[in-house]
Amino acid sequence: MSGNRFVIIGGDAAGMSAAGMAKRRRPDMEIEVYEMGDYTSYGACGMPYYIANYFEDLNDLVVVTPHEFRENRGLKVFMRHRVEKINPDDKTIDVKDLDTGRTRTVFYDDLLIATGAEPIIPGEFNLDMEGVFALRGLPDAASIKDFATRPDVNEALVVGTGYIGLEMIEALKEAGLTVRAIELAERVAPTFEEEISTEISEELSRNGIEVLLNVKAQKVERSESAWLSVTLSNGETLTTDMIVVGAGVRPRTKLAEAAGVELGVRKAVKVDRRQRTSIDRIWAAGDCCEAYHRLTGVNAYIPLALGANRQGKVAGSNVAGIDAEFPGVLGTAICKVFDLGVARTGLGLKEAEHAGLDALTVKITGNSKPHYYPGAAPITTLLIIEKNTEKVFGVQMIGHGSAIKRIDTWAACLAGGFTLQEINDLDLAYAPPFSPVWDPVLIAAEVAKKTLK
Amino acid sequence: MSGNRFVIIGGDAAGMSAAGMAKRRRPDMEIEVYEMGDYTSYGACGMPYYIANYFEDLNDLVVVTPHEFRENRGLKVFMRHRVEKINPDDKTIDVKDLDTGRTRTVFYDDLLIATGAEPIIPGEFNLDMEGVFALRGLPDAASIKDFATRPDVNEALVVGTGYIGLEMIEALKEAGLTVRAIELAERVAPTFEEEISTEISEELSRNGIEVLLNVKAQKVERSESAWLSVTLSNGETLTTDMIVVGAGVRPRTKLAEAAGVELGVRKAVKVDRRQRTSIDRIWAAGDCCEAYHRLTGVNAYIPLALGANRQGKVAGSNVAGIDAEFPGVLGTAICKVFDLGVARTGLGLKEAEHAGLDALTVKITGNSKPHYYPGAAPITTLLIIEKNTEKVFGVQMIGHGSAIKRIDTWAACLAGGFTLQEINDLDLAYAPPFSPVWDPVLIAAEVAKKTLK
C-alpha cells in the first residue's frame, strides 16, 4: 500500500511526468516537487533552435509553468528549492529555499529522484570566464544567444561533436558566427559508425565548419586579439570569441549516492523496470538513472527525453499504486545537421558484439524520392545485423531533412524482432512526392539480405 | 520442373519485374515480353507531376528502356506487339505486330499475364473528343500537358476524387488552370473515412478547387463559350475547356477471361500467393490480378505499384523454379493534396466490419513538431481498432507534407500485429526539427487506449 505523500526531487521531464501521472491515478495524494532552478518542464532540446534564432521567445520552450501546475493540477511545486540531503531512515529530505537561505525538513512516503543529468565540463574550462558556456538550462541558452549576437563576437569554438555539439555548431553558425569544433575522438559523432561519421563530416565541411579531431583543449586564457585563446593537446593554439562545451552529460547523482542509493551503469542510479532504486520507497526516473534496453535486456545509460518522460510516468503510476513497467529504450535518436538528418536506433556494432551477437554491418544507399521528383536526395542506411538469425539489431541513417524520420519505421521493426525478410516484405507507402516505389527501408533490407548470402 | 520458355504479356512493373527476376534466377531461360504500347517499365505514378511541370522530360519516367533490357539483360522485349489470344491447350499465344499488322503464334512453357489495369471511362465520355482525356499512359500525359498549356485553355474539370483524381486536380491547378471536380459519392476520396475526407475537402477549398458532390456527368458536348459543355445528373450544365477522367481503374482481363482463366474479386484474375491462376503454367501479376491481403487473409483488388512489382518478382521466381510466395498487401497508400499528404494502411471501418471484426474508429490530432519550431503543423490520425484485442487494423492520416510518411511506422506495427500498448511503448525518434517528444504515432496509440476504457 502506497502512502499519501509523494515528494519529487527535480521538476523537469521525469519529475513532472511522475507528478502528473500520480495525481491522475490518485487525486487525493499530496505531491510536492522541489526544483532548484527557475523553470519546470521545459523543452531543453529546443534550446539550440532558440540560439539559431528559429524562434524568438525563450518562454515558448516552457511546456507547463509552475503556476499552471499549482493552479490546475493540484500539485505543490517549489521553485528555487535545492534538496541538500536525503535521509532514508527518517524518510525525510532537507530542502534549502535558495531565496531565503532557510533549510527545512520534509517528510515523504515515497520519494522520486529526478535530478537529471549535467554537462561534463572538462577541468580546463571555467564557466565563470566570460565567453565560456555550456548548455545546462534556459538561462544558459539566453546567455549564449546574447553573447553570440554581440557585434564584437564573430567566432565560436564548440567542444565535442555528439548530439549537443552538432546542434550547437549549427545553432552558432545560424546565429552568424564562424564556427570551429574540436573532438577528442578520431571522428565526429563517435557514437555512430564510421561511415555515418564520415558523411556528417562532409556536411560540416560543406557548411564551412572546421573540425579538429584527436585533440582536446589544455588551457583556456584571455586573449588579446580575440576574447579567448585555447591551447590544444597537439601543441597548437587557437583564438576564438566564445566557447560552448558540448562534451556529453553525466547523471546528477550526488544526492542519491550520499543517501546510499546504489549506482549502476556509468554511475547512474540503478533502477529496475518499475523504477525502484536499491532503497525501499525511493524511486528514480529520467537522465539521472539507468534505462532498461529492450534489445540487450540489461540496463544502459541513454539519457533522452522520451525515455525520461516515460520513466517518470511509470514511477508516478507505481507510487500511486497502479503497477507499471518501463517498456525500455532502443536508443532511438535523431539530430539535425544543417540540411541533413542523422538518426539511429538499436545497437551499434560494438554494442552488439558486447551483447554477444555475431553481427556485421551493411551500408546501403537509397533515394528519398524518385530521381525525377524535385528534392530527391540520397539516404545512407547502415544496418547492424545478427548473422545467423538475419535480425536487425541496429540502424543508423543519414540523409536529407525529414526523410530520416524513417528511423521510426526501423524502430518498430526492431521492437517487433523482424528479420530482414519480414522487413523487405513490408507494405510501405509509395507516391513520388514521398518515396520511390521501393522505399529505402525496403531496399536496405533487400540488399542486406543479399549481402548475407 | 519449369520449362525453358517464359512468355510475358505486358511490359510494365509486374511484367518486367518478373522477367528480371526469372533471368537472374535462371540465366539460361528464354524470356520474351510482349508489350502493346511504346514504353516498358515506366513510373506511371509520376505522370501528374510531369503535368504539374515539376520536371520537364517525360522520358525521366522511363525506368528501363526496351533497348536496355535487350542489350543488358538478355531478354527479348517486343514493343507494339499486342497479344490477341491465349491458347492454353496448345500453350501458345497469338501476337499481332502493330506496325506490320502481321500475327504470329508464340509457344510458351510458362505464361505470365501482366496486362495491368485500365481507367474506367463512363459512357458519357468520349476520349476521341478534343479536350477529353484519361491518364492511361505516357502519351496521355504528354497530350494532357500540351492541351493544358494552350493559351485558349483556362479551365479543367476532373471526374473523380480518388488518388488519381486528387493528383490530377493538383497537377492541372499547378499547370495554371482553374480546376473543378465532380464526385459521384457524397464526399471526396470516399475510400477514406469521413473525417479524413472532410480535411481533404478543406485543403481543396483553400486552393480554390470547387468540388461538386453526389453528381455525375450525363452528357458532354462541344460548347460555344468554352471547349466543352457538361450536363450533370442534377440538371445543371457547366462549361469547361478540358476534362480529365480519374474515376478509378479496373483490371484488364479480357484476354485472360477469353482463355478460361478464372476471375475473382472485382473481376481481377484469381491468383494464389505463388501468383498461379486457375490454369496450370499460366501466372498473373500486377494490376490485372488480385492481391493477398495480410490482415484479412483473403484476396482483395488493390492495384498499387509496390504490390505489382512484388507480385512480378514472385511469379518470376516461381517460374524459374525457386519457390516464392507473395507476402501480401496492407493497402498502404499515400497521396499528395497540395500542401497536405493523405495516407492509409490496413482496413477501413467497413472493411474491418466486413472481415468480421468488432471495430471502432478513434480520431486523434497531434503535432508534427513542437509548437515553437518553424513548420509545426497538425496531423490527424484516425485508427480502426478491434475492440477486444486492442489491435490496430487500419490507420488513415492527413497532415502537412512529408510528416505523413509516418504511415510506414504504422504499416510496420500492423505487420507485427501490435496492440495499442505495444505501439504506445515504441521508442521513436525525437528532436525538435523532426517531431514532438511524444510523436503523433505514440499520442494516437495512447489516446485510443484511453478511449477504449
Interface residues (C-beta under 8 A of the other chain):
Chain A: A13 G43 C45 G46 Y49 Y54 F55 D57 D60 L61 Y163 E167 R294 L304 A305 L306 G307 N309 P327 G328 V329 L330 G331 T332 A333 I334 C335 K336 G341 A343 T345 P370 H371 Y372 Y373 P374 G401 S402 A403 I404 K405 R406 I407 D408 T409 A411 A412 C413 A415 G416 F418 E422 D425 L426 D427 L428 A429 Y430 A431 P432 P433 F434 S435 V437 W438 D439 V441
Chain B: A13 G43 C45 G46 Y49 Y54 F55 D57 D60 L61 Y163 E167 R294 L304 A305 L306 G307 N309 P327 G328 V329 L330 G331 T332 A333 I334 C335 K336 G341 A343 T345 P370 H371 Y372 Y373 P374 G401 S402 A403 I404 K405 R406 I407 D408 T409 A411 A412 C413 A415 G416 F418 E422 D425 L426 D427 L428 A429 Y430 A431 P432 P433 F434 S435 V437 W438 D439 V441
